[in-house]
């Protein structure tokens, strides 16, 4: 993990305290993720205290890497013109599409959500993410999130998490 210079694109996209994260809690990222400082601890805690124990229970092995679908990206929600700024535009969101185990087995959100122990593993870690993130989206949320988990820390007036 390395600290980056402040990001401010002048159009609402800004990350005052960005980091480039290549791995966290011993889990390698498929590509560096640019995240704000506030996202690092929850991602670490989720990986260490939710993902790894669930992988151990389901498969008898650890997750060694994840496929990062997106992190910082200056864009509106769901890339829809005129929509509110995505939490990705603040470095406040991370999208994960797959988990690779020590054996090399890959569990993908798109391909394995349906059932069996792979699907149970995915549903468990997505459900538990709701305690650590303000927004958790994935299969069944909408067509934009059918192939990955979206995790973010959006602040809401209600203070309640949005998990679908």
DSSP file (Angstrom, degrees, kcal/mol; ACC not computed):
  #  RESIDUE AA STRUCTURE BP1 BP2  ACC     N-H-->O    O-->H-N    N-H-->O    O-->H-N    TCO  KAPPA ALPHA  PHI   PSI    X-CA   Y-CA   Z-CA
    1    1 A X              0   0    0      0, 0.0     2,-0.4     0, 0.0    20,-0.2   0.000 360.0 360.0 360.0 133.2    0.0    0.0    0.0
    2    2 A X  E     -A   20   0A   0     18,-2.1    18,-3.2     0, 0.0     2,-0.2  -0.992 360.0-115.3-136.1 144.6    1.4    3.4   -0.9
    3    3 A X  E     -A   19   0A   0     -2,-0.4    16,-0.3    16,-0.2     2,-0.2  -0.548  31.1-157.0 -76.9 138.4    0.1    6.9   -0.4
    4    4 A X        -     0   0    0     14,-2.7    14,-0.2    -2,-0.2     2,-0.1  -0.652  26.4 -90.9-107.3 167.0   -0.8    8.9   -3.5
    5    5 A X        -     0   0    0     -2,-0.2    13,-0.1     1,-0.1    -1,-0.1  -0.437  61.0 -76.7 -72.4 154.3   -1.1   12.6   -4.1
    6    6 A X        -     0   0    0     10,-0.1     2,-0.5    -2,-0.1    10,-0.2  -0.200  45.8-140.3 -51.3 136.1   -4.4   14.2   -3.5
    7    7 A X  E     +I   15   0B   0      8,-2.5     8,-2.5    -3,-0.1     2,-0.3  -0.913  33.8 155.1-104.3 125.2   -6.9   13.7   -6.4
    8    8 A X  E     +I   14   0B   0     -2,-0.5     6,-0.2     6,-0.2    -2,-0.0  -0.792  15.8 179.3-149.8 103.8   -9.1   16.6   -7.4
    9    9 A X        -     0   0    0      4,-2.5     5,-0.1    -2,-0.3    -1,-0.1   0.472  44.9-122.3 -86.8  -0.9  -10.4   16.6  -11.0
   10   10 A X  S    S+     0   0    0      3,-0.5     4,-0.1     1,-0.1    -1,-0.0   0.535  95.6  83.9  77.6   5.3  -12.3   19.9  -10.5
   11   11 A X  S    S-     0   0    0      2,-0.3     3,-0.1     0, 0.0    -1,-0.1   0.109 121.0 -75.5-126.0  20.6  -15.6   18.4  -11.4
   12   12 A X  S    S+     0   0    0      1,-0.3     2,-0.6    73,-0.0    73,-0.0   0.052 100.3 116.4 107.5 -24.7  -16.7   16.9   -8.0
   13   13 A X        +     0   0    0     61,-0.1    -4,-2.5     2,-0.0    -3,-0.5  -0.678  39.1 144.5 -80.1 120.8  -14.3   13.9   -8.2
   14   14 A X  E     -I    8   0B   0     75,-1.2     2,-0.4    -2,-0.6    -6,-0.2  -0.973  35.0-171.5-159.6 144.3  -11.8   14.1   -5.4
   15   15 A X  E >   -I    7   0B   0     -8,-2.5    -8,-2.5    -2,-0.3     3,-0.6  -0.900   7.9-171.6-134.5 102.9   -9.9   11.9   -3.0
   16   16 A X  T 3  S+     0   0    0     -2,-0.4   -10,-0.1     1,-0.3     2,-0.1   0.786  85.1  25.8 -69.5 -26.5   -8.1   14.0   -0.4
   17   17 A X  T 3  S+     0   0    0    -11,-0.1    20,-1.4   -12,-0.1    -1,-0.3  -0.517  84.7 174.8-136.7  66.4   -6.2   11.1    1.1
   18   18 A X  E <   - B   0  36A   0     -3,-0.6   -14,-2.7    18,-0.2     2,-0.4  -0.435  10.9-168.1 -83.8 150.1   -5.8    8.4   -1.5
   19   19 A X  E     -AB   3  35A   0     16,-2.7    16,-2.3   -16,-0.3     2,-0.7  -0.972  20.9-134.7-128.7 146.3   -3.9    5.1   -1.3
   20   20 A X  E     -AB   2  34A   0    -18,-3.2   -18,-2.1    -2,-0.4     2,-0.5  -0.919  27.9-163.4 -98.2 116.5   -2.9    2.6   -4.0
   21   21 A X  E     + B   0  33A   0     12,-3.1    12,-2.8    -2,-0.7     3,-0.1  -0.902  24.0 167.9-110.3 122.7   -3.7   -0.8   -2.5
   22   22 A X  E    S+     0   0A   0     -2,-0.5     7,-3.3     1,-0.4     2,-0.3   0.625  74.1   0.1-103.9 -21.8   -2.1   -3.9   -4.1
   23   23 A X  E     - B   0  28A   0      5,-0.3    -1,-0.4    10,-0.1     2,-0.3  -0.973  60.0-166.5-161.0 158.8   -3.0   -6.3   -1.3
   24   24 A X  E >  S- B   0  27A   0      3,-2.1     3,-2.1    -2,-0.3    -3,-0.0  -0.973  73.2  -0.1-153.5 137.1   -4.7   -6.2    2.0
   25   25 A X  T 3  S-     0   0    0     -2,-0.3     3,-0.1     1,-0.3    -1,-0.0   0.841 131.8 -54.9  53.0  36.3   -4.9   -8.7    4.9
   26   26 A X  T 3  S+     0   0    0      1,-0.2     2,-0.6    38,-0.0    -1,-0.3   0.570 111.2 124.0  76.9   9.1   -2.6  -11.0    2.9
   27   27 A X  E <   -B   24   0A   0     -3,-2.1    -3,-2.1    38,-0.0    38,-0.3  -0.916  55.9-138.2-107.7 120.8   -5.0  -11.0   -0.1
   28   28 A X  E     -Bc  23  65A   0     36,-2.8    38,-2.3    -2,-0.6     2,-0.4  -0.517  12.8-135.2 -76.8 140.6   -3.4   -9.9   -3.5
   29   29 A X  E     - c   0  66A   0     -7,-3.3    38,-0.2    36,-0.2     3,-0.1  -0.785  11.0-133.1 -95.3 140.8   -5.5   -7.6   -5.7
   30   30 A X  E    S+     0   0A   0     36,-1.9     2,-0.3    -2,-0.4    37,-0.1   0.767  94.5   5.2 -63.0 -26.0   -5.6   -8.3   -9.5
   31   31 A X  E    S-     0   0A   0    -10,-0.1    -1,-0.2    -9,-0.0   -10,-0.1  -0.973  99.3 -82.5-151.1 154.1   -4.9   -4.7  -10.1
   32   32 A X  E     -     0   0A   0     -2,-0.3     2,-0.5    -3,-0.1   -10,-0.2  -0.332  42.8-145.0 -60.6 139.8   -4.0   -1.8   -7.7
   33   33 A X  E     -B   21   0A   0    -12,-2.8   -12,-3.1    38,-0.1     2,-0.7  -0.926   1.9-144.3-108.1 129.2   -7.1   -0.2   -6.2
   34   34 A X  E     +B   20   0A   0     -2,-0.5    38,-1.1   -14,-0.2     2,-0.3  -0.845  34.9 164.1 -93.1 115.6   -7.2    3.5   -5.5
   35   35 A X  E     -B   19   0A   0    -16,-2.3   -16,-2.7    -2,-0.7    57,-0.2  -0.932  39.0-110.5-131.7 150.9   -9.1    4.0   -2.3
   36   36 A X  E >>  -B   18   0A   0     55,-3.4     3,-1.7    -2,-0.3     4,-0.8  -0.439  41.2-104.0 -75.5 160.8   -9.5    6.8    0.2
   37   37 A X  H >> S+     0   0    0    -20,-1.4     3,-0.8     1,-0.3     4,-0.7   0.835 118.1  61.1 -54.3 -37.7   -8.0    6.3    3.6
   38   38 A X  H 3> S+     0   0    0      1,-0.2     4,-0.6     2,-0.2    -1,-0.3   0.710 100.3  54.6 -66.5 -21.1  -11.4    5.6    5.2
   39   39 A X  H <> S+     0   0    0     -3,-1.7     4,-2.0    52,-0.2    -1,-0.2   0.732  91.5  73.7 -83.0 -23.0  -12.0    2.5    3.0
   40   40 A X  H <X S+     0   0    0     -4,-0.8     4,-2.5    -3,-0.8     5,-0.2   0.929  95.4  46.4 -62.2 -50.1   -8.7    0.7    3.9
   41   41 A X  H  X S+     0   0    0     -4,-0.7     4,-2.9     1,-0.2     5,-0.2   0.925 113.2  47.7 -63.5 -46.6   -9.6   -0.5    7.4
   42   42 A X  H  X S+     0   0    0     -4,-0.6     4,-2.5     2,-0.2    -1,-0.2   0.898 113.0  48.8 -62.6 -37.6  -13.1   -1.8    6.6
   43   43 A X  H  X S+     0   0    0     -4,-2.0     4,-2.5     2,-0.2     5,-0.2   0.934 113.3  48.0 -65.1 -44.2  -11.8   -3.7    3.6
   44   44 A X  H  X S+     0   0    0     -4,-2.5     4,-2.8    -5,-0.2     5,-0.3   0.945 113.3  47.2 -58.7 -49.6   -9.0   -5.1    5.7
   45   45 A X  H  X S+     0   0    0     -4,-2.9     4,-3.0     1,-0.2     5,-0.4   0.898 112.5  49.3 -61.5 -42.0  -11.4   -6.1    8.5
   46   46 A X  H  X>S+     0   0    0     -4,-2.5     5,-2.7    -5,-0.2     4,-1.7   0.925 113.8  45.8 -64.3 -44.6  -13.9   -7.7    6.0
   47   47 A X  I  <>S+     0   0    0     -4,-2.5     5,-2.4     3,-0.2    -2,-0.2   0.943 121.5  37.0 -61.9 -47.8  -11.1   -9.7    4.3
   48   48 A X  I  <5S+     0   0    0     -4,-2.8     5,-0.3    -5,-0.2    -2,-0.2   0.890 128.0  30.6 -75.1 -40.7   -9.6  -10.9    7.6
   49   49 A X  I  <5S+     0   0    0     -4,-3.0    -3,-0.2    -5,-0.3    -1,-0.2   0.561 134.5  18.4-102.0 -10.0  -12.6  -11.4    9.8
   50   50 A X  I  X5S+     0   0    0     -4,-1.7     4,-2.1    -5,-0.4     5,-0.2   0.665 123.7  42.4-121.2 -59.2  -15.3  -12.4    7.2
   51   51 A X  I  ><S+     0   0    0     -5,-2.7     4,-2.6     1,-0.2     5,-0.2   0.941 116.3  45.9 -63.5 -49.9  -13.9  -13.6    3.9
   52   52 A X  H  ><S+     0   0    0     -5,-2.4     4,-2.5    -6,-0.3    -1,-0.2   0.931 114.6  45.6 -64.9 -46.1  -11.0  -15.7    5.3
   53   53 A X  H  > S+     0   0    0     -5,-0.3     4,-2.3     1,-0.2    -1,-0.2   0.905 114.4  49.8 -62.6 -37.6  -13.1  -17.5    8.0
   54   54 A X  H  X S+     0   0    0     -4,-2.1     4,-2.6     2,-0.2     5,-0.2   0.900 111.4  48.5 -66.3 -40.0  -15.9  -18.2    5.5
   55   55 A X  H  X>S+     0   0    0     -4,-2.6     4,-3.0    -5,-0.2     6,-0.9   0.904 111.0  51.0 -65.5 -40.6  -13.4  -19.6    2.9
   56   56 A X  H  X5S+     0   0    0     -4,-2.5     4,-1.1     4,-0.2    -2,-0.2   0.914 114.0  43.8 -61.8 -43.1  -11.8  -21.8    5.6
   57   57 A X  H  <5S+     0   0    0     -4,-2.3    -2,-0.2    -5,-0.2    -1,-0.2   0.901 121.9  37.7 -68.5 -41.6  -15.2  -23.1    6.6
   58   58 A X  H  <5S+     0   0    0     -4,-2.6    -2,-0.2    -5,-0.2    -3,-0.2   0.878 137.4  10.9 -78.9 -39.4  -16.5  -23.6    3.0
   59   59 A X  H  <5S-     0   0    0     -4,-3.0    -3,-0.2     2,-0.3    -2,-0.2   0.540  89.4-120.5-122.4 -11.6  -13.3  -24.8    1.3
   60   60 A X  S  <<S+     0   0    0     -4,-1.1     2,-0.3    -5,-0.8    -4,-0.2   0.744  85.1  79.1  72.7  22.0  -10.7  -25.6    4.0
   61   61 A X  S    S-     0   0    0     -6,-0.9    -2,-0.3    -9,-0.1    -1,-0.3  -0.950  78.3-100.1-152.8 170.6   -8.3  -23.0    2.5
   62   62 A X        -     0   0    0     -2,-0.3    40,-1.8    -3,-0.1     2,-0.5  -0.546  30.3-111.9 -94.8 157.6   -7.6  -19.3    2.3
   63   63 A X  E     + D   0 101A   0     38,-0.2    38,-0.3    -2,-0.2     3,-0.1  -0.780  31.7 179.9 -80.9 129.5   -8.4  -16.7   -0.3
   64   64 A X  E     +     0   0A   0     36,-3.0   -36,-2.8    -2,-0.5     2,-0.3   0.644  61.3   9.6-107.0 -21.3   -5.1  -15.6   -1.8
   65   65 A X  E     -cD  28 100A   0     35,-1.5    35,-3.2   -38,-0.3     2,-0.3  -0.995  55.9-152.4-155.3 159.4   -6.4  -13.0   -4.4
   66   66 A X  E     -cD  29  99A   0    -38,-2.3   -36,-1.9    -2,-0.3     2,-0.7  -0.964  24.2-121.8-130.1 149.4   -9.4  -11.1   -5.5
   67   67 A X  E     - D   0  98A   0     31,-2.2    30,-2.5    -2,-0.3    31,-0.7  -0.833  26.2-147.1 -90.2 118.3  -10.3   -9.7   -8.9
   68   68 A X  E     - D   0  96A   0     -2,-0.7    28,-0.2    28,-0.2     3,-0.1  -0.770  18.8-179.7 -88.2 119.5  -10.9   -6.0   -8.6
   69   69 A X  E     -     0   0A   0     26,-2.4     2,-0.3    -2,-0.6    27,-0.2   0.792  67.1 -15.7 -87.7 -31.9  -13.5   -4.8  -11.0
   70   70 A X  E     + D   0  95A   0     25,-1.2    25,-2.8     3,-0.0    -1,-0.3  -0.966  52.6 161.5-167.7 152.1  -13.3   -1.1  -10.0
   71   71 A X  S    S+     0   0    0      1,-0.4    20,-0.1    -2,-0.3   -36,-0.1  -0.245  71.6  13.8-138.1-124.2  -12.1    1.3   -7.4
   72   72 A X  S    S+     0   0    0    -38,-1.1    -1,-0.4    19,-0.2     2,-0.3  -0.356  70.8 154.0 -59.3 131.0  -11.6    5.1   -7.9
   73   73 A X        -     0   0    0     15,-1.4     2,-1.3     2,-0.1    18,-0.1  -0.862  44.2-130.1-158.9 123.5  -13.3    6.2  -11.1
   74   74 A X        +     0   0    0     -2,-0.3     2,-0.3    15,-0.1   -61,-0.1  -0.623  65.5 109.3 -80.2  97.0  -14.6    9.7  -11.8
   75   75 A X        -     0   0    0     -2,-1.3    11,-2.1    11,-0.2    14,-0.3  -0.987  68.1 -95.7-161.5 161.6  -18.1    8.9  -13.0
   76   76 A X  B >   -J   85   0C   0     -2,-0.3     3,-2.2     9,-0.2     9,-0.3  -0.381  65.3 -67.6 -77.9 166.1  -21.8    9.1  -12.1
   77   77 A X  G >  S-     0   0    0      7,-2.8     3,-2.3     1,-0.3     6,-0.2  -0.277 121.0  -3.0 -55.2 133.6  -23.6    6.2  -10.5
   78   78 A X  G 3  S-     0   0    0      1,-0.3    -1,-0.3    -3,-0.1     3,-0.1   0.697 118.9 -80.9  54.4  22.6  -23.9    3.2  -12.9
   79   79 A X  G <  S+     0   0    0     -3,-2.2     2,-0.7     1,-0.2    -1,-0.3   0.772  87.7 154.0  56.9  27.8  -22.3    5.4  -15.5
   80   80 A X    X   -     0   0    0     -3,-2.3     3,-2.3     4,-0.2    -1,-0.2  -0.785  48.5-118.1 -95.0 117.8  -25.7    7.0  -16.1
   81   81 A X  T 3  S+     0   0    0     -2,-0.7     3,-0.1     1,-0.3    -1,-0.0  -0.241  97.9  16.4 -53.8 132.1  -25.5   10.5  -17.5
   82   82 A X  T 3  S+     0   0    0      1,-0.3    -1,-0.3     0, 0.0     3,-0.1   0.317  96.2 127.1  86.6  -8.0  -27.1   13.1  -15.1
   83   83 A X  S <  S-     0   0    0     -3,-2.3    -1,-0.3    -6,-0.2     3,-0.1  -0.307  70.4 -84.4 -75.6 165.0  -27.0   10.7  -12.1
   84   84 A X        -     0   0    0      1,-0.1    -7,-2.8    -8,-0.1    -4,-0.2  -0.222  61.4 -79.1 -61.6 159.0  -25.4   11.6   -8.7
   85   85 A X  B     -J   76   0C   0     -9,-0.3    -9,-0.2     1,-0.1    -1,-0.1  -0.393  49.4-119.8 -62.0 133.9  -21.7   11.1   -8.4
   86   86 A X    >   -     0   0    0    -11,-2.1     3,-1.5     1,-0.1   -11,-0.2  -0.407  17.5-119.3 -68.4 150.9  -20.7    7.5   -7.7
   87   87 A X  G > >S+     0   0    0      1,-0.3     5,-2.4     2,-0.2     3,-1.5   0.722 114.2  72.0 -62.6 -20.1  -18.9    6.8   -4.5
   88   88 A X  G > 5S+     0   0    0      1,-0.3     3,-1.4     4,-0.2   -15,-1.4   0.830  86.1  64.8 -61.8 -30.6  -16.2    5.6   -6.8
   89   89 A X  G < 5S+     0   0    0     -3,-1.5   -75,-1.2   -14,-0.3    -1,-0.3   0.555 105.8  43.1 -70.2  -8.1  -15.6    9.3   -7.7
   90   90 A X  G < 5S-     0   0    0     -3,-1.5    -1,-0.3   -77,-0.2    -2,-0.2   0.275 115.4-111.4-114.5   5.6  -14.5    9.8   -4.0
   91   91 A X  T < 5S+     0   0    0     -3,-1.4   -55,-3.4    -4,-0.2   -52,-0.2   0.757  86.8 122.5  67.9  23.1  -12.3    6.6   -3.8
   92   92 A X      < +     0   0    0     -5,-2.4    61,-1.5   -57,-0.2     2,-0.3   0.098  56.1  62.5-106.2  18.5  -15.0    5.5   -1.4
   93   93 A X  E     - E   0 152A   0     -6,-0.3     2,-0.4    59,-0.2    59,-0.2  -0.991  53.0-166.6-148.0 151.4  -16.0    2.2   -3.2
   94   94 A X  E     - E   0 151A   0     57,-2.4    57,-2.5    -2,-0.3     2,-0.5  -0.997   7.6-157.1-140.0 133.7  -14.5   -1.1   -4.2
   95   95 A X  E     -DE  70 150A   0    -25,-2.8   -26,-2.4    -2,-0.4   -25,-1.2  -0.953   9.8-171.9-113.1 128.9  -16.0   -3.6   -6.7
   96   96 A X  E     +DE  68 149A   0     53,-2.2    53,-2.9    -2,-0.5   -28,-0.2  -0.980  12.0 175.5-123.1 129.1  -14.8   -7.3   -6.4
   97   97 A X  E     +     0   0A   0    -30,-2.5    12,-2.5    -2,-0.4    13,-0.5   0.625  63.3  13.6-108.3 -16.2  -15.8   -9.9   -9.0
   98   98 A X  E     -DF  67 108A   0    -31,-0.7   -31,-2.2    10,-0.2     2,-0.4  -0.996  52.4-145.5-159.8 158.2  -14.0  -13.0   -8.0
   99   99 A X  E     -DF  66 107A   0      8,-2.5     8,-3.2    -2,-0.3     2,-0.5  -0.997  15.4-154.3-128.1 127.7  -12.0  -14.7   -5.2
  100  100 A X  E     -DF  65 106A   0    -35,-3.2   -36,-3.0    -2,-0.4   -35,-1.5  -0.906  11.8-148.0-108.5 130.6   -9.1  -17.1   -5.8
  101  101 A X  E >   -D   63   0A   0      4,-3.1     3,-2.1    -2,-0.5   -38,-0.2  -0.401  31.9 -98.3 -90.6 168.1   -8.3  -19.8   -3.3
  102  102 A X  T 3  S+     0   0    0    -40,-1.8   -39,-0.1     1,-0.3    -1,-0.1   0.831 123.4  57.3 -53.5 -36.2   -4.9  -21.3   -2.4
  103  103 A X  T 3  S-     0   0    0    -41,-0.2    -1,-0.3     2,-0.1     3,-0.1   0.585 121.6-106.8 -73.4  -9.5   -5.6  -24.3   -4.6
  104  104 A X  S <  S+     0   0    0     -3,-2.1    -2,-0.1     1,-0.4     2,-0.1   0.261  72.4 144.7  98.1 -10.7   -6.1  -22.0   -7.6
  105  105 A X        -     0   0    0     -5,-0.1    -4,-3.1     1,-0.1     2,-0.5  -0.415  38.5-149.2 -62.0 132.8   -9.9  -22.5   -7.6
  106  106 A X  E     -F  100   0A   0     -6,-0.2     2,-0.6    -2,-0.1    -6,-0.2  -0.924   8.2-161.2-110.1 129.4  -11.7  -19.2   -8.6
  107  107 A X  E     -F   99   0A   0     -8,-3.2    -8,-2.5    -2,-0.5     2,-0.4  -0.947  15.5-164.2-108.6 115.0  -15.1  -18.4   -7.2
  108  108 A X  E  >  -F   98   0A   0     -2,-0.6     4,-2.4   -10,-0.2   -10,-0.2  -0.791  24.2-139.1-105.9 143.9  -16.8  -15.7   -9.4
  109  109 A X  H  > S+     0   0    0    -12,-2.5     4,-1.0    -2,-0.4    39,-0.2   0.928 105.4  45.0 -61.7 -45.3  -19.8  -13.6   -8.4
  110  110 A X  H  4 S+     0   0    0     37,-0.6     4,-0.2   -13,-0.5    -1,-0.2   0.929 122.9  33.0 -66.4 -46.2  -21.3  -14.0  -11.9
  111  111 A X  H  4 S+     0   0    0      1,-0.2    -2,-0.2    36,-0.1    -1,-0.2   0.725 125.5  36.0 -86.8 -22.5  -20.7  -17.7  -12.3
  112  112 A X  H >< S+     0   0    0     -4,-2.4     3,-0.5     1,-0.1    10,-0.2   0.395  83.2  95.3-117.3   3.1  -21.1  -19.1   -8.8
  113  113 A X  T 3< S+     0   0    0     -4,-1.0    -1,-0.1    -5,-0.2    10,-0.1   0.846  72.8  74.7 -61.5 -34.3  -23.8  -17.0   -7.1
  114  114 A X  T 3  S-     0   0    0     -4,-0.2     2,-0.3    -5,-0.1    -1,-0.2   0.801 103.3 -55.6 -55.8 -43.6  -26.5  -19.6   -8.0
  115  115 A X  S <> S+     0   0    0     -3,-0.5     4,-1.8     0, 0.0     3,-0.2  -0.965  80.8  73.4-176.7-170.1  -25.8  -22.4   -5.6
  116  116 A X  H  > S-     0   0    0     -2,-0.3     4,-2.3     1,-0.2     5,-0.2  -0.092  99.2 -48.9  68.5-172.4  -23.7  -25.0   -4.0
  117  117 A X  H  > S+     0   0    0      1,-0.2     4,-2.4     2,-0.2    -1,-0.2   0.826 138.4  57.6 -67.8 -29.6  -20.9  -24.3   -1.5
  118  118 A X  H  > S+     0   0    0     -3,-0.2     4,-2.3     2,-0.2    -1,-0.2   0.947 109.8  44.2 -62.7 -47.2  -19.5  -21.6   -3.8
  119  119 A X  H  X S+     0   0    0     -4,-1.8     4,-2.7     2,-0.2    -2,-0.2   0.884 112.2  52.1 -64.7 -39.7  -22.8  -19.7   -3.8
  120  120 A X  H  X S+     0   0    0     -4,-2.3     4,-2.5     2,-0.2    -1,-0.2   0.913 109.4  50.9 -63.1 -42.0  -23.2  -20.2    0.0
  121  121 A X  H  X S+     0   0    0     -4,-2.4     4,-2.4     2,-0.2     5,-0.2   0.944 112.2  46.4 -58.5 -49.4  -19.7  -18.7    0.5
  122  122 A X  H  X S+     0   0    0     -4,-2.3     4,-2.1     1,-0.2     5,-0.2   0.911 113.1  48.5 -62.0 -43.7  -20.5  -15.7   -1.7
  123  123 A X  H  X S+     0   0    0     -4,-2.7     4,-2.5     1,-0.2    -1,-0.2   0.888 111.5  51.3 -65.0 -38.0  -23.9  -15.1    0.0
  124  124 A X  H  X S+     0   0    0     -4,-2.5     4,-2.4    -5,-0.2    -2,-0.2   0.949 112.5  43.2 -64.2 -48.9  -22.3  -15.3    3.5
  125  125 A X  H  X S+     0   0    0     -4,-2.4     4,-1.2     1,-0.2    -1,-0.2   0.843 114.8  50.3 -70.9 -30.8  -19.5  -12.9    2.8
  126  126 A X  H  X S+     0   0    0     -4,-2.1     4,-0.7    -5,-0.2    -1,-0.2   0.933 111.6  48.5 -68.4 -44.4  -21.9  -10.5    1.0
  127  127 A X  H >< S+     0   0    0     -4,-2.5     3,-0.9     1,-0.2     4,-0.2   0.901 112.0  48.6 -60.7 -42.0  -24.3  -10.6    4.0
  128  128 A X  H >< S+     0   0    0     -4,-2.4     3,-1.5     1,-0.2     4,-0.4   0.761  97.6  70.0 -71.0 -24.7  -21.6  -10.0    6.5
  129  129 A X  H >X S+     0   0    0     -4,-1.2     4,-2.1     1,-0.3     3,-1.6   0.785  82.7  74.8 -62.6 -25.4  -20.2   -7.1    4.5
  130  130 A X  T << S+     0   0    0     -3,-0.9    -1,-0.3    -4,-0.7    -2,-0.2   0.755  90.6  55.7 -60.7 -25.0  -23.4   -5.2    5.5
  131  131 A X  T <4 S+     0   0    0     -3,-1.5    -1,-0.3    -4,-0.2    -2,-0.2   0.677 116.2  35.4 -79.7 -16.9  -22.0   -4.8    9.0
  132  132 A X  T <4 S+     0   0    0     -3,-1.6     2,-0.3    -4,-0.4    -2,-0.2   0.633 115.2  49.9-111.5 -18.9  -18.8   -3.1    7.7
  133  133 A X     <  -     0   0    0     -4,-2.1    20,-0.2     1,-0.1     3,-0.1  -0.871  66.3-138.1-123.8 156.0  -19.9   -1.1    4.8
  134  134 A X  S    S+     0   0    0     18,-1.8    28,-3.4    -2,-0.3     2,-0.4   0.771  94.9  31.9 -81.8 -27.9  -22.8    1.4    4.3
  135  135 A X  E     +Gh 152 162A   0     17,-1.8    17,-2.0    26,-0.2     2,-0.4  -0.997  62.1 175.4-133.2 129.9  -23.7    0.1    0.8
  136  136 A X  E     +Gh 151 163A   0     26,-2.3    28,-2.4    -2,-0.4     2,-0.3  -0.964  11.7 170.3-134.3 117.1  -23.4   -3.5   -0.3
  137  137 A X  E     +G  150   0A   0     13,-2.2    13,-2.5    -2,-0.4     2,-0.3  -0.884  12.1 125.2-124.6 156.0  -24.7   -4.4   -3.8
  138  138 A X    >>  +     0   0    0     -2,-0.3     3,-2.5    11,-0.2     4,-0.6  -0.899  60.5   0.0-176.0-156.1  -24.4   -7.5   -5.9
  139  139 A X  T 34 S+     0   0    0      1,-0.3     7,-0.1    -2,-0.3     4,-0.1  -0.226 127.7  23.0 -52.7 134.4  -26.5  -10.1   -7.7
  140  140 A X  T 34 S+     0   0    0      2,-0.2    -1,-0.3    -3,-0.1     3,-0.1   0.213 100.1  92.6  91.7 -14.9  -30.2   -9.3   -7.4
  141  141 A X  T <4 S-     0   0    0     -3,-2.5     2,-0.3     1,-0.3    -2,-0.1   0.971 104.3 -51.6 -72.1 -55.6  -29.6   -5.6   -6.6
  142  142 A X    ><  -     0   0    0     -4,-0.6     3,-1.3     1,-0.0    -1,-0.3  -0.943  59.9 -83.2-170.7 174.6  -29.9   -4.4  -10.2
  143  143 A X  G >  S+     0   0    0     -2,-0.3     3,-0.8     1,-0.3     4,-0.2   0.747 121.2  62.8 -66.4 -22.1  -28.5   -5.3  -13.6
  144  144 A X  G 3  S+     0   0    0      1,-0.2    -1,-0.3     2,-0.1     3,-0.2   0.715 108.5  40.1 -74.7 -20.2  -25.4   -3.2  -13.0
  145  145 A X  G X  S+     0   0    0     -3,-1.3     3,-0.6    -7,-0.2    -1,-0.2   0.064  77.8 109.1-119.0  24.2  -24.3   -5.3  -10.0
  146  146 A X  T <  S+     0   0    0     -3,-0.8    -7,-0.2     1,-0.2    -1,-0.1   0.705  86.2  39.0 -73.8 -19.4  -25.0   -8.9  -11.3
  147  147 A X  T 3  S+     0   0    0     -3,-0.2   -37,-0.6    -4,-0.2   -38,-0.3   0.298 118.3  28.3-117.5  10.2  -21.4   -9.8  -11.7
  148  148 A X  S <  S-     0   0    0     -3,-0.6     2,-0.5   -39,-0.2   -51,-0.2  -0.988  72.5-108.1-158.9 164.3  -19.6   -8.2   -8.7
  149  149 A X  E     -E   96   0A   0    -53,-2.9   -53,-2.2    -2,-0.3     2,-0.5  -0.882  28.1-155.4 -96.5 130.0  -19.9   -7.0   -5.1
  150  150 A X  E     -EG  95 137A   0    -13,-2.5   -13,-2.2    -2,-0.5     2,-0.4  -0.939  13.9-176.7-105.2 124.9  -20.0   -3.2   -4.7
  151  151 A X  E     +EG  94 136A   0    -57,-2.5   -57,-2.4    -2,-0.5     2,-0.3  -0.986  12.2 154.3-123.3 128.1  -18.8   -2.1   -1.3
  152  152 A X  E     -EG  93 135A   0    -17,-2.0   -17,-1.8    -2,-0.4   -18,-1.8  -0.941  44.3-133.5-148.0 174.0  -18.9    1.5   -0.2
  153  153 A X        +     0   0    0    -61,-1.5   -60,-0.1    -2,-0.3     2,-0.0  -0.162  39.0 165.6-119.6  36.2  -19.0    3.9    2.8
  154  154 A X        -     0   0    0    -62,-0.1     2,-0.5     1,-0.1    -2,-0.1  -0.316  35.5-128.6 -58.1 130.3  -21.6    6.4    1.6
  155  155 A X        -     0   0    0      6,-0.0     2,-0.3     3,-0.0    -1,-0.1  -0.700  26.9-167.1 -82.3 128.0  -22.9    8.6    4.4
  156  156 A X    >   -     0   0    0     -2,-0.5     3,-0.9     1,-0.1     5,-0.0  -0.884  29.8-126.8-115.1 148.4  -26.7    8.7    4.6
  157  157 A X  T 3  S+     0   0    0     -2,-0.3    -1,-0.1     1,-0.3    -2,-0.0   0.873 113.6  52.8 -58.1 -37.0  -28.8   11.0    6.6
  158  158 A X  T 3  S-     0   0    0      2,-0.1    -1,-0.3     1,-0.1     3,-0.1   0.725 101.0-137.3 -71.4 -20.3  -30.6    8.0    8.1
  159  159 A X    <   +     0   0    0     -3,-0.9     2,-0.2     1,-0.3    -2,-0.1   0.483  60.5 130.7  75.5   1.3  -27.3    6.5    9.1
  160  160 A X        -     0   0    0      1,-0.1    -1,-0.3    -5,-0.0     2,-0.1  -0.586  59.4-116.0 -91.9 151.2  -28.6    3.1    7.9
  161  161 A X        -     0   0    0     -2,-0.2     2,-0.6    -3,-0.1   -26,-0.2  -0.474  16.4-141.4 -79.2 153.9  -26.8    0.7    5.6
  162  162 A X  E     +h  135   0A   0    -28,-3.4   -26,-2.3    -2,-0.1     2,-0.5  -0.939  29.2 168.5-118.0 105.1  -28.2   -0.1    2.2
  163  163 A X  E      h  136   0A   0     -2,-0.6   -26,-0.2   -28,-0.2   -28,-0.0  -0.970 360.0 360.0-126.2 119.2  -27.7   -3.8    1.4
  164  164 A X              0   0    0    -28,-2.4   -27,-0.2    -2,-0.5    -1,-0.1   0.321 360.0 360.0-137.9 360.0  -29.4   -5.5   -1.5
